[in-house]
Amino acid sequence: MPDVTPTRGASVDGVSLRSVTSRKLVIASVCLACLLVCCGLAWWQWDRYASAGGSFQNLGYVLQWPLFGLFPVFMVWRIRRLNQQEQERAAQAERDEPDGTAGPGDAGGAARGGAATRPATAARTVARSPGSDRDTAGDPDTATDDALAEYNRYLAELNAREQERN
């Protein structure tokens, strides 16, 4: 039987809509405050440029400060866009899996309410160095160590050739 405990306020997946609205208002307020402060700094630089001691450096700052003020807005837009793309990938992975289960590392877990640690990618294969008798396909650290060891052997070989020439 489902738990029918009365709750205060609406919620989606256990997250209060009030906290989401508050977070959005805080983000919008911070973005607006940054824009206003940076536009004020641009105005100040314009006054310095227009004064007798003003230089083209001040004019450059006049053009830069509004861009600095718009940067938080751009970051919010970019993060939202990336989140939407991740949700679309998760939904696509959910549709592609016939039984509704996704493999490890898939973003399908995010579509079912779980947290995905990395976006869905093609199966990764890791090349093993010659003479390696252990399986390194699942351990990126070991694969990196093997690649580093192979690169060091290559450098030692080049050094030996150089020593033979001299």
Secondary structure, 3 states (H helix, E strand, C coil): CCCCCCCCCCEECCEEHHHHHHHHHHHHHHHHHHHHHHHHHHHHHHHHHHCCCCCHHHHHHHHHHHHHHHHHHHHHHHHHHHHHHHHHHHHHHHHHCCCCCCCCCCCHHHHCCCCCCCCCCCCCCCCCCCCCCCCCCCCHHHHHHHHHHHHHHHHHHHHHHHHHHC
